[in-house]
Amino acid sequence: MLPPPSEDKAMRIVPRQERGALILALSGELDIDNVGLLGTALENAAREGLAPVVVDLSAVSFADSTTVNMLLHGQALLGPRMRLAAPSPFMERLIRVLGLDSAVPVFATVAEAIDPPLPA
């Protein structure tokens, strides 16, 4: 049996509103055991409004293929409203290697991800 994740590795989602956008700040390790929480947050965002949804990846230390699939699912739900922002070095490499940035817009900072207007 595997030990429970340490407190600094546990995945967390902290939602907040900023300049009319919903920011989902993720931290820790995202994997098959906890990525469902991200899916729920993205589904709720899709139902709740028309504002941009920015997924802040700056504090993500690990993500597996289920995380990538969940981000693509979020893109399918939210379309151009979904943006990825401030990827950690691990996430930046993962995004680049998989070409995820061809499907989901990726911005260097949360502020930059909020600013672009939504398509009409």
C-alpha positions as CSV (number, residue, x, y, z in Angstrom):
1,M,0.0,0.0,0.0
2,L,1.3,3.4,-0.9
3,P,1.6,6.1,1.8
4,P,-0.8,9.0,1.5
5,P,0.6,12.0,-0.4
6,S,2.5,14.5,1.8
7,E,0.9,17.8,2.4
8,D,3.1,19.7,0.0
9,K,2.4,17.2,-2.9
10,A,-1.4,17.0,-2.4
11,M,-3.3,18.5,-5.3
12,R,-5.3,21.7,-4.4
13,I,-7.6,23.9,-6.4
14,V,-8.1,27.5,-5.2
15,P,-10.8,29.3,-7.2
16,R,-11.0,33.1,-7.3
17,Q,-12.4,35.9,-9.3
18,E,-10.1,38.4,-10.9
19,R,-11.1,41.2,-13.3
20,G,-14.2,39.3,-14.5
21,A,-12.4,35.9,-15.0
22,L,-12.5,32.7,-13.0
23,I,-9.0,31.7,-11.9
24,L,-8.5,28.1,-10.9
25,A,-5.1,28.0,-9.2
26,L,-3.8,24.5,-9.2
27,S,-1.0,23.2,-7.0
28,G,0.8,20.0,-6.1
29,E,0.6,16.7,-8.0
30,L,-2.2,16.0,-10.4
31,D,-2.9,12.4,-11.3
32,I,-5.5,9.8,-11.8
33,D,-6.4,9.7,-8.1
34,N,-7.3,13.4,-7.9
35,V,-7.8,14.9,-11.3
36,G,-11.5,14.4,-11.1
37,L,-11.6,17.4,-8.8
38,L,-10.3,19.5,-11.7
39,G,-12.9,18.0,-14.0
40,T,-15.7,19.0,-11.6
41,A,-14.3,22.5,-11.3
42,L,-14.2,22.9,-15.1
43,E,-17.7,21.4,-15.5
44,N,-19.0,23.9,-12.9
45,A,-17.3,26.7,-14.7
46,A,-18.9,25.7,-18.0
47,R,-22.4,25.8,-16.3
48,E,-22.0,28.9,-14.3
49,G,-21.2,31.6,-16.8
50,L,-19.5,33.1,-19.8
51,A,-16.4,34.6,-18.3
52,P,-12.9,33.4,-19.2
53,V,-11.6,30.5,-17.1
54,V,-7.9,30.6,-16.5
55,V,-6.2,27.5,-15.2
56,D,-3.1,28.7,-13.2
57,L,-0.4,26.0,-13.5
58,S,2.4,27.9,-11.7
59,A,2.4,25.6,-8.7
60,V,1.9,22.2,-10.4
61,S,4.8,19.9,-9.7
62,F,3.6,16.8,-11.5
63,A,0.8,15.9,-13.9
64,D,0.1,12.7,-15.8
65,S,-1.8,11.8,-18.9
66,T,-5.2,11.9,-17.1
67,T,-4.5,15.6,-16.3
68,V,-3.8,16.3,-20.0
69,N,-7.0,14.5,-20.9
70,M,-8.9,16.6,-18.3
71,L,-7.5,19.8,-19.7
72,L,-8.6,18.8,-23.2
73,H,-12.0,17.9,-21.8
74,G,-12.2,21.4,-20.3
75,Q,-11.3,22.9,-23.7
76,A,-14.2,20.9,-25.2
77,L,-16.6,22.2,-22.5
78,L,-15.4,25.8,-22.4
79,G,-14.0,26.4,-25.9
80,P,-12.0,29.7,-26.2
81,R,-13.1,30.7,-22.7
82,M,-10.5,28.3,-21.3
83,R,-6.9,29.4,-21.0
84,L,-3.8,27.9,-19.4
85,A,-1.5,30.3,-17.6
86,A,1.9,30.5,-15.9
87,P,3.0,26.9,-16.4
88,S,5.5,25.6,-13.9
89,P,8.8,24.3,-15.5
90,F,7.3,20.8,-15.4
91,M,4.1,21.8,-17.0
92,E,5.8,24.0,-19.6
93,R,7.8,21.0,-20.7
94,L,4.8,18.7,-20.7
95,I,2.8,21.2,-22.8
96,R,5.6,21.7,-25.3
97,V,6.3,17.9,-25.7
98,L,2.7,17.0,-26.2
99,G,1.8,20.1,-28.3
100,L,-1.1,20.9,-25.9
101,D,-0.6,24.6,-26.7
102,S,-2.0,23.8,-30.2
103,A,-5.4,22.9,-28.6
104,V,-5.5,25.2,-25.6
105,P,-4.1,28.8,-25.4
106,V,-1.2,29.1,-23.0
107,F,-0.1,32.4,-21.6
108,A,3.0,33.3,-19.6
109,T,1.0,34.9,-16.8
110,V,-2.5,34.9,-15.3
111,A,-2.8,38.6,-16.1
112,E,-2.1,38.0,-19.8
113,A,-4.6,35.1,-19.9
114,I,-7.3,37.3,-18.6
115,D,-6.8,40.1,-21.0
116,P,-7.5,38.7,-24.5
117,P,-11.2,39.3,-25.5
118,L,-13.4,36.3,-26.0
119,P,-14.4,35.6,-29.6
120,A,-17.8,36.9,-30.6
